[in-house]
Amino acid sequence: MAHLGRIESEYREQLIAVQRDAESKEAKLMETWCSKHVKLAKLVEKIGIHTPTQAFTLPKDLH
């Protein structure tokens, strides 16, 4: 039974490590996406393209 307990413990540790890694990668991806979105929105604003729905407006927290 002790062997099974060790296997379960190792499994939990590996799962936690994978989850942490996934969360870190997701955060980096979101940061990159937001940065690119802000750059695109500023470019669109600079060149004066206006859409009927103003889809490229910058949220106040991203200015």
PDB file with SEQRES, HELIX, SHEET and CRYST1 records, atoms N, CA, C and O in Angstrom:
SEQRES   1 A   63  MET ALA HIS LEU GLY ARG ILE GLU SER GLU TYR ARG GLU          
SEQRES   2 A   63  GLN LEU ILE ALA VAL GLN ARG ASP ALA GLU SER LYS GLU          
SEQRES   3 A   63  ALA LYS LEU MET GLU THR TRP CYS SER LYS HIS VAL LYS          
SEQRES   4 A   63  LEU ALA LYS LEU VAL GLU LYS ILE GLY ILE HIS THR PRO          
SEQRES   5 A   63  THR GLN ALA PHE THR LEU PRO LYS ASP LEU HIS                  
HELIX    1 AA1 ALA A    2  ILE A   47  1                                  46    
HELIX    2 AA2 LYS A   60  LEU A   62  5                                   3    
CRYST1    1.000    1.000    1.000  90.00  90.00  90.00 P 1           1          
ATOM      1  N   MET A   1       0.816  -1.204   0.000  1.00  0.00           N  
ATOM      2  CA  MET A   1       0.000   0.000   0.000  1.00  0.00           C  
ATOM      3  C   MET A   1       0.856   1.264   0.000  1.00  0.00           C  
ATOM      4  O   MET A   1       0.462   2.277  -0.579  1.00  0.00           O  
ATOM      5  N   ALA A   2       1.997   1.217   0.629  1.00  0.00           N  
ATOM      6  CA  ALA A   2       2.871   2.390   0.684  1.00  0.00           C  
ATOM      7  C   ALA A   2       3.319   2.790  -0.722  1.00  0.00           C  
ATOM      8  O   ALA A   2       3.461   3.973  -1.029  1.00  0.00           O  
ATOM      9  N   HIS A   3       3.537   1.784  -1.566  1.00  0.00           N  
ATOM     10  CA  HIS A   3       3.965   2.051  -2.942  1.00  0.00           C  
ATOM     11  C   HIS A   3       2.879   2.831  -3.693  1.00  0.00           C  
ATOM     12  O   HIS A   3       3.182   3.769  -4.430  1.00  0.00           O  
ATOM     13  N   LEU A   4       1.638   2.445  -3.506  1.00  0.00           N  
ATOM     14  CA  LEU A   4       0.521   3.135  -4.149  1.00  0.00           C  
ATOM     15  C   LEU A   4       0.430   4.580  -3.651  1.00  0.00           C  
ATOM     16  O   LEU A   4       0.156   5.495  -4.428  1.00  0.00           O  
ATOM     17  N   GLY A   5       0.658   4.771  -2.378  1.00  0.00           N  
ATOM     18  CA  GLY A   5       0.635   6.125  -1.805  1.00  0.00           C  
ATOM     19  C   GLY A   5       1.705   7.012  -2.410  1.00  0.00           C  
ATOM     20  O   GLY A   5       1.467   8.190  -2.676  1.00  0.00           O  
ATOM     21  N   ARG A   6       2.888   6.446  -2.628  1.00  0.00           N  
ATOM     22  CA  ARG A   6       3.976   7.217  -3.242  1.00  0.00           C  
ATOM     23  C   ARG A   6       3.634   7.588  -4.683  1.00  0.00           C  
ATOM     24  O   ARG A   6       3.902   8.702  -5.132  1.00  0.00           O  
ATOM     25  N   ILE A   7       3.042   6.641  -5.395  1.00  0.00           N  
ATOM     26  CA  ILE A   7       2.647   6.904  -6.783  1.00  0.00           C  
ATOM     27  C   ILE A   7       1.615   8.033  -6.831  1.00  0.00           C  
ATOM     28  O   ILE A   7       1.708   8.934  -7.665  1.00  0.00           O  
ATOM     29  N   GLU A   8       0.634   7.976  -5.929  1.00  0.00           N  
ATOM     30  CA  GLU A   8      -0.389   9.025  -5.883  1.00  0.00           C  
ATOM     31  C   GLU A   8       0.230  10.378  -5.530  1.00  0.00           C  
ATOM     32  O   GLU A   8      -0.147  11.403  -6.098  1.00  0.00           O  
ATOM     33  N   SER A   9       1.160  10.380  -4.611  1.00  0.00           N  
ATOM     34  CA  SER A   9       1.829  11.614  -4.207  1.00  0.00           C  
ATOM     35  C   SER A   9       2.630  12.206  -5.367  1.00  0.00           C  
ATOM     36  O   SER A   9       2.583  13.413  -5.602  1.00  0.00           O  
ATOM     37  N   GLU A  10       3.354  11.371  -6.080  1.00  0.00           N  
ATOM     38  CA  GLU A  10       4.121  11.835  -7.238  1.00  0.00           C  
ATOM     39  C   GLU A  10       3.185  12.367  -8.326  1.00  0.00           C  
ATOM     40  O   GLU A  10       3.466  13.378  -8.970  1.00  0.00           O  
ATOM     41  N   TYR A  11       2.078  11.667  -8.511  1.00  0.00           N  
ATOM     42  CA  TYR A  11       1.089  12.098  -9.502  1.00  0.00           C  
ATOM     43  C   TYR A  11       0.565  13.487  -9.155  1.00  0.00           C  
ATOM     44  O   TYR A  11       0.482  14.354 -10.024  1.00  0.00           O  
ATOM     45  N   ARG A  12       0.208  13.702  -7.884  1.00  0.00           N  
ATOM     46  CA  ARG A  12      -0.301  15.004  -7.449  1.00  0.00           C  
ATOM     47  C   ARG A  12       0.741  16.102  -7.661  1.00  0.00           C  
ATOM     48  O   ARG A  12       0.416  17.192  -8.132  1.00  0.00           O  
ATOM     49  N   GLU A  13       1.980  15.812  -7.313  1.00  0.00           N  
ATOM     50  CA  GLU A  13       3.052  16.792  -7.483  1.00  0.00           C  
ATOM     51  C   GLU A  13       3.236  17.154  -8.957  1.00  0.00           C  
ATOM     52  O   GLU A  13       3.397  18.324  -9.304  1.00  0.00           O  
ATOM     53  N   GLN A  14       3.212  16.144  -9.811  1.00  0.00           N  
ATOM     54  CA  GLN A  14       3.370  16.393 -11.245  1.00  0.00           C  
ATOM     55  C   GLN A  14       2.181  17.172 -11.801  1.00  0.00           C  
ATOM     56  O   GLN A  14       2.347  18.066 -12.631  1.00  0.00           O  
ATOM     57  N   LEU A  15       0.995  16.828 -11.342  1.00  0.00           N  
ATOM     58  CA  LEU A  15      -0.204  17.527 -11.792  1.00  0.00           C  
ATOM     59  C   LEU A  15      -0.161  18.997 -11.377  1.00  0.00           C  
ATOM     60  O   LEU A  15      -0.503  19.876 -12.167  1.00  0.00           O  
ATOM     61  N   ILE A  16       0.251  19.261 -10.158  1.00  0.00           N  
ATOM     62  CA  ILE A  16       0.364  20.641  -9.680  1.00  0.00           C  
ATOM     63  C   ILE A  16       1.394  21.402 -10.508  1.00  0.00           C  
ATOM     64  O   ILE A  16       1.175  22.561 -10.859  1.00  0.00           O  
ATOM     65  N   ALA A  17       2.513  20.756 -10.820  1.00  0.00           N  
ATOM     66  CA  ALA A  17       3.552  21.400 -11.635  1.00  0.00           C  
ATOM     67  C   ALA A  17       3.032  21.712 -13.036  1.00  0.00           C  
ATOM     68  O   ALA A  17       3.305  22.785 -13.576  1.00  0.00           O  
ATOM     69  N   VAL A  18       2.290  20.787 -13.621  1.00  0.00           N  
ATOM     70  CA  VAL A  18       1.722  21.004 -14.957  1.00  0.00           C  
ATOM     71  C   VAL A  18       0.710  22.150 -14.918  1.00  0.00           C  
ATOM     72  O   VAL A  18       0.679  22.981 -15.826  1.00  0.00           O  
ATOM     73  N   GLN A  19      -0.117  22.198 -13.873  1.00  0.00           N  
ATOM     74  CA  GLN A  19      -1.105  23.270 -13.753  1.00  0.00           C  
ATOM     75  C   GLN A  19      -0.427  24.631 -13.595  1.00  0.00           C  
ATOM     76  O   GLN A  19      -0.849  25.610 -14.210  1.00  0.00           O  
ATOM     77  N   ARG A  20       0.620  24.692 -12.775  1.00  0.00           N  
ATOM     78  CA  ARG A  20       1.363  25.946 -12.605  1.00  0.00           C  
ATOM     79  C   ARG A  20       1.974  26.401 -13.925  1.00  0.00           C  
ATOM     80  O   ARG A  20       1.923  27.578 -14.280  1.00  0.00           O  
ATOM     81  N   ASP A  21       2.551  25.442 -14.641  1.00  0.00           N  
ATOM     82  CA  ASP A  21       3.163  25.752 -15.932  1.00  0.00           C  
ATOM     83  C   ASP A  21       2.114  26.277 -16.914  1.00  0.00           C  
ATOM     84  O   ASP A  21       2.355  27.248 -17.632  1.00  0.00           O  
ATOM     85  N   ALA A  22       0.959  25.632 -16.937  1.00  0.00           N  
ATOM     86  CA  ALA A  22      -0.119  26.055 -17.841  1.00  0.00           C  
ATOM     87  C   ALA A  22      -0.611  27.455 -17.476  1.00  0.00           C  
ATOM     88  O   ALA A  22      -0.857  28.272 -18.364  1.00  0.00           O  
ATOM     89  N   GLU A  23      -0.755  27.738 -16.191  1.00  0.00           N  
ATOM     90  CA  GLU A  23      -1.197  29.061 -15.756  1.00  0.00           C  
ATOM     91  C   GLU A  23      -0.178  30.130 -16.138  1.00  0.00           C  
ATOM     92  O   GLU A  23      -0.544  31.226 -16.562  1.00  0.00           O  
ATOM     93  N   SER A  24       1.088  29.805 -15.986  1.00  0.00           N  
ATOM     94  CA  SER A  24       2.154  30.739 -16.349  1.00  0.00           C  
ATOM     95  C   SER A  24       2.137  31.023 -17.847  1.00  0.00           C  
ATOM     96  O   SER A  24       2.241  32.174 -18.269  1.00  0.00           O  
ATOM     97  N   LYS A  25       2.006  29.974 -18.639  1.00  0.00           N  
ATOM     98  CA  LYS A  25       1.964  30.142 -20.094  1.00  0.00           C  
ATOM     99  C   LYS A  25       0.732  30.934 -20.516  1.00  0.00           C  
ATOM    100  O   LYS A  25       0.804  31.768 -21.419  1.00  0.00           O  
ATOM    101  N   GLU A  26      -0.394  30.674 -19.864  1.00  0.00           N  
ATOM    102  CA  GLU A  26      -1.616  31.405 -20.187  1.00  0.00           C  
ATOM    103  C   GLU A  26      -1.455  32.889 -19.866  1.00  0.00           C  
ATOM    104  O   GLU A  26      -1.882  33.743 -20.644  1.00  0.00           O  
ATOM    105  N   ALA A  27      -0.845  33.196 -18.730  1.00  0.00           N  
ATOM    106  CA  ALA A  27      -0.633  34.592 -18.348  1.00  0.00           C  
ATOM    107  C   ALA A  27       0.275  35.300 -19.354  1.00  0.00           C  
ATOM    108  O   ALA A  27       0.013  36.440 -19.737  1.00  0.00           O  
ATOM    109  N   LYS A  28       1.335  34.627 -19.779  1.00  0.00           N  
ATOM    110  CA  LYS A  28       2.240  35.220 -20.770  1.00  0.00           C  
ATOM    111  C   LYS A  28       1.524  35.432 -22.099  1.00  0.00           C  
ATOM    112  O   LYS A  28       1.714  36.457 -22.755  1.00  0.00           O  
ATOM    113  N   LEU A  29       0.710  34.472 -22.491  1.00  0.00           N  
ATOM    114  CA  LEU A  29      -0.041  34.580 -23.738  1.00  0.00           C  
ATOM    115  C   LEU A  29      -1.017  35.752 -23.684  1.00  0.00           C  
ATOM    116  O   LEU A  29      -1.129  36.514 -24.644  1.00  0.00           O  
ATOM    117  N   MET A  30      -1.719  35.896 -22.569  1.00  0.00           N  
ATOM    118  CA  MET A  30      -2.664  37.004 -22.421  1.00  0.00           C  
ATOM    119  C   MET A  30      -1.939  38.346 -22.428  1.00  0.00           C  
ATOM    120  O   MET A  30      -2.428  39.314 -23.012  1.00  0.00           O  
ATOM    121  N   GLU A  31      -0.782  38.406 -21.785  1.00  0.00           N  
ATOM    122  CA  GLU A  31      -0.003  39.637 -21.767  1.00  0.00           C  
ATOM    123  C   GLU A  31       0.422  40.014 -23.192  1.00  0.00           C  
ATOM    124  O   GLU A  31       0.330  41.176 -23.589  1.00  0.00           O  
ATOM    125  N   THR A  32       0.879  39.034 -23.939  1.00  0.00           N  
ATOM    126  CA  THR A  32       1.288  39.270 -25.325  1.00  0.00           C  
ATOM    127  C   THR A  32       0.100  39.703 -26.170  1.00  0.00           C  
ATOM    128  O   THR A  32       0.202  40.644 -26.956  1.00  0.00           O  
ATOM    129  N   TRP A  33      -1.024  39.020 -26.010  1.00  0.00           N  
ATOM    130  CA  TRP A  33      -2.217  39.351 -26.785  1.00  0.00           C  
ATOM    131  C   TRP A  33      -2.677  40.771 -26.473  1.00  0.00           C  
ATOM    132  O   TRP A  33      -2.988  41.540 -27.384  1.00  0.00           O  
ATOM    133  N   CYS A  34      -2.720  41.116 -25.205  1.00  0.00           N  
ATOM    134  CA  CYS A  34      -3.164  42.461 -24.817  1.00  0.00           C  
ATOM    135  C   CYS A  34      -2.234  43.528 -25.377  1.00  0.00           C  
ATOM    136  O   CYS A  34      -2.687  44.569 -25.854  1.00  0.00           O  
ATOM    137  N   SER A  35      -0.949  43.268 -25.317  1.00  0.00           N  
ATOM    138  CA  SER A  35       0.033  44.213 -25.849  1.00  0.00           C  
ATOM    139  C   SER A  35      -0.176  44.424 -27.347  1.00  0.00           C  
ATOM    140  O   SER A  35      -0.155  45.556 -27.830  1.00  0.00           O  
ATOM    141  N   LYS A  36      -0.375  43.339 -28.070  1.00  0.00           N  
ATOM    142  CA  LYS A  36      -0.588  43.445 -29.515  1.00  0.00           C  
ATOM    143  C   LYS A  36      -1.908  44.145 -29.824  1.00  0.00           C  
ATOM    144  O   LYS A  36      -1.991  44.920 -30.777  1.00  0.00           O  
ATOM    145  N   HIS A  37      -2.924  43.879 -29.034  1.00  0.00           N  
ATOM    146  CA  HIS A  37      -4.222  44.525 -29.233  1.00  0.00           C  
ATOM    147  C   HIS A  37      -4.101  46.035 -29.027  1.00  0.00           C  
ATOM    148  O   HIS A  37      -4.641  46.822 -29.805  1.00  0.00           O  
ATOM    149  N   VAL A  38      -3.392  46.427 -27.980  1.00  0.00           N  
ATOM    150  CA  VAL A  38      -3.207  47.852 -27.708  1.00  0.00           C  
ATOM    151  C   VAL A  38      -2.450  48.515 -28.856  1.00  0.00           C  
ATOM    152  O   VAL A  38      -2.822  49.603 -29.297  1.00  0.00           O  
ATOM    153  N   LYS A  39      -1.394  47.868 -29.342  1.00  0.00           N  
ATOM    154  CA  LYS A  39      -0.627  48.424 -30.462  1.00  0.00           C  
ATOM    155  C   LYS A  39      -1.500  48.576 -31.703  1.00  0.00           C  
ATOM    156  O   LYS A  39      -1.444  49.600 -32.384  1.00  0.00           O  
ATOM    157  N   LEU A  40      -2.299  47.567 -31.994  1.00  0.00           N  
ATOM    158  CA  LEU A  40      -3.186  47.624 -33.153  1.00  0.00           C  
ATOM    159  C   LEU A  40      -4.225  48.725 -32.985  1.00  0.00           C  
ATOM    160  O   LEU A  40      -4.488  49.483 -33.919  1.00  0.00           O  
ATOM    161  N   ALA A  41      -4.807  48.812 -31.810  1.00  0.00           N  
ATOM    162  CA  ALA A  41      -5.823  49.832 -31.564  1.00  0.00           C  
ATOM    163  C   ALA A  41      -5.237  51.231 -31.707  1.00  0.00           C  
ATOM    164  O   ALA A  41      -5.874  52.119 -32.275  1.00  0.00           O  
ATOM    165  N   LYS A  42      -4.026  51.430 -31.194  1.00  0.00           N  
ATOM    166  CA  LYS A  42      -3.381  52.741 -31.325  1.00  0.00           C  
ATOM    167  C   LYS A  42      -3.076  53.058 -32.784  1.00  0.00           C  
ATOM    168  O   LYS A  42      -3.237  54.199 -33.217  1.00  0.00           O  
ATOM    169  N   LEU A  43      -2.639  52.064 -33.541  1.00  0.00           N  
ATOM    170  CA  LEU A  43      -2.358  52.268 -34.961  1.00  0.00           C  
ATOM    171  C   LEU A  43      -3.629  52.629 -35.710  1.00  0.00           C  
ATOM    172  O   LEU A  43      -3.639  53.565 -36.510  1.00  0.00           O  
ATOM    173  N   VAL A  44      -4.689  51.897 -35.456  1.00  0.00           N  
ATOM    174  CA  VAL A  44      -5.969  52.170 -36.121  1.00  0.00           C  
ATOM    175  C   VAL A  44      -6.450  53.563 -35.751  1.00  0.00           C  
ATOM    176  O   VAL A  44      -6.946  54.299 -36.605  1.00  0.00           O  
ATOM    177  N   GLU A  45      -6.305  53.929 -34.482  1.00  0.00           N  
ATOM    178  CA  GLU A  45      -6.708  55.263 -34.037  1.00  0.00           C  
ATOM    179  C   GLU A  45      -5.854  56.336 -34.722  1.00  0.00           C  
ATOM    180  O   GLU A  45      -6.363  57.384 -35.121  1.00  0.00           O  
ATOM    181  N   LYS A  46      -4.571  56.068 -34.851  1.00  0.00           N  
ATOM    182  CA  LYS A  46      -3.641  57.033 -35.450  1.00  0.00           C  
ATOM    183  C   LYS A  46      -3.941  57.279 -36.930  1.00  0.00           C  
ATOM    184  O   LYS A  46      -3.888  58.416 -37.398  1.00  0.00           O  
ATOM    185  N   ILE A  47      -4.254  56.213 -37.660  1.00  0.00           N  
ATOM    186  CA  ILE A  47      -4.501  56.387 -39.093  1.00  0.00           C  
ATOM    187  C   ILE A  47      -5.945  56.780 -39.382  1.00  0.00           C  
ATOM    188  O   ILE A  47      -6.303  57.066 -40.524  1.00  0.00           O  
ATOM    189  N   GLY A  48      -6.760  56.791 -38.352  1.00  0.00           N  
ATOM    190  CA  GLY A  48      -8.098  57.346 -38.493  1.00  0.00           C  
ATOM    191  C   GLY A  48      -9.139  56.426 -39.066  1.00  0.00           C  
ATOM    192  O   GLY A  48     -10.121  56.900 -39.637  1.00  0.00           O  
ATOM    193  N   ILE A  49      -8.967  55.143 -38.940  1.00  0.00           N  
ATOM    194  CA  ILE A  49      -9.999  54.218 -39.410  1.00  0.00           C  
ATOM    195  C   ILE A  49     -11.066  54.119 -38.325  1.00  0.00           C  
ATOM    196  O   ILE A  49     -10.775  53.828 -37.165  1.00  0.00           O  
ATOM    197  N   HIS A  50     -12.287  54.363 -38.726  1.00  0.00           N  
ATOM    198  CA  HIS A  50     -13.394  54.278 -37.776  1.00  0.00           C  
ATOM    199  C   HIS A  50     -14.373  53.230 -38.269  1.00  0.00           C  
ATOM    200  O   HIS A  50     -14.782  53.243 -39.430  1.00  0.00           O  
ATOM    201  N   THR A  51     -14.738  52.342 -37.396  1.00  0.00           N  
ATOM    202  CA  THR A  51     -15.724  51.324 -37.739  1.00  0.00           C  
ATOM    203  C   THR A  51     -17.074  51.770 -37.199  1.00  0.00           C  
ATOM    204  O   THR A  51     -17.133  52.562 -36.258  1.00  0.00           O  
ATOM    205  N   PRO A  52     -18.144  51.279 -37.774  1.00  0.00           N  
ATOM    206  CA  PRO A  52     -19.473  51.661 -37.277  1.00  0.00           C  
ATOM    207  C   PRO A  52     -19.674  51.315 -35.804  1.00  0.00           C  
ATOM    208  O   PRO A  52     -20.376  52.027 -35.087  1.00  0.00           O  
ATOM    209  N   THR A  53     -19.068  50.239 -35.361  1.00  0.00           N  
ATOM    210  CA  THR A  53     -19.255  49.814 -33.972  1.00  0.00           C  
ATOM    211  C   THR A  53     -18.110  50.248 -33.076  1.00  0.00           C  
ATOM    212  O   THR A  53     -18.118  49.963 -31.878  1.00  0.00           O  
ATOM    213  N   GLN A  54     -17.122  50.937 -33.642  1.00  0.00           N  
ATOM    214  CA  GLN A  54     -15.935  51.352 -32.886  1.00  0.00           C  
ATOM    215  C   GLN A  54     -15.276  50.158 -32.200  1.00  0.00           C  
ATOM    216  O   GLN A  54     -14.945  50.210 -31.015  1.00  0.00           O  
ATOM    217  N   ALA A  55     -15.092  49.086 -32.962  1.00  0.00           N  
ATOM    218  CA  ALA A  55     -14.548  47.838 -32.430  1.00  0.00           C  
ATOM    219  C   ALA A  55     -13.111  47.973 -31.959  1.00  0.00           C  
ATOM    220  O   ALA A  55     -12.644  47.151 -31.170  1.00  0.00           O  
ATOM    221  N   PHE A  56     -12.402  48.991 -32.424  1.00  0.00           N  
ATOM    222  CA  PHE A  56     -10.995  49.114 -32.066  1.00  0.00           C  
ATOM    223  C   PHE A  56     -10.735  50.208 -31.037  1.00  0.00           C  
ATOM    224  O   PHE A  56      -9.617  50.718 -30.958  1.00  0.00           O  
ATOM    225  N   THR A  57     -11.715  50.573 -30.266  1.00  0.00           N  
ATOM    226  CA  THR A  57     -11.469  51.582 -29.245  1.00  0.00           C  
ATOM    227  C   THR A  57     -10.706  50.957 -28.088  1.00  0.00           C  
ATOM    228  O   THR A  57     -10.862  49.775 -27.781  1.00  0.00           O  
ATOM    229  N   LEU A  58      -9.882  51.773 -27.458  1.00  0.00           N  
ATOM    230  CA  LEU A  58      -9.087  51.294 -26.330  1.00  0.00           C  
ATOM    231  C   LEU A  58      -9.890  51.404 -25.042  1.00  0.00           C  
ATOM    232  O   LEU A  58     -10.449  52.460 -24.746  1.00  0.00           O  
ATOM    233  N   PRO A  59      -9.950  50.334 -24.284  1.00  0.00           N  
ATOM    234  CA  PRO A  59     -10.561  50.442 -22.961  1.00  0.00           C  
ATOM    235  C   PRO A  59      -9.749  51.425 -22.116  1.00  0.00           C  
ATOM    236  O   PRO A  59      -8.539  51.542 -22.311  1.00  0.00           O  
ATOM    237  N   LYS A  60     -10.375  52.118 -21.203  1.00  0.00           N  
ATOM    238  CA  LYS A  60      -9.708  53.139 -20.398  1.00  0.00           C  
ATOM    239  C   LYS A  60      -8.512  52.594 -19.634  1.00  0.00           C  
ATOM    240  O   LYS A  60      -7.531  53.313 -19.450  1.00  0.00           O  
ATOM    241  N   ASP A  61      -8.563  51.343 -19.182  1.00  0.00           N  
ATOM    242  CA  ASP A  61      -7.466  50.777 -18.394  1.00  0.00           C  
ATOM    243  C   ASP A  61      -6.258  50.399 -19.244  1.00  0.00           C  
ATOM    244  O   ASP A  61      -5.217  50.048 -18.688  1.00  0.00           O  
ATOM    245  N   LEU A  62      -6.358  50.460 -20.571  1.00  0.00           N  
ATOM    246  CA  LEU A  62      -5.238  50.100 -21.435  1.00  0.00           C  
ATOM    247  C   LEU A  62      -4.545  51.318 -22.032  1.00  0.00           C  
ATOM    248  O   LEU A  62      -3.560  51.159 -22.754  1.00  0.00           O  
ATOM    249  N   HIS A  63      -5.021  52.516 -21.759  1.00  0.00           N  
ATOM    250  CA  HIS A  63      -4.380  53.729 -22.297  1.00  0.00           C  
ATOM    251  C   HIS A  63      -3.055  53.935 -21.631  1.00  0.00           C  
ATOM    252  O   HIS A  63      -2.353  54.899 -21.938  1.00  0.00           O  
TER     253      HIS A  63                                                      
END                                                                             
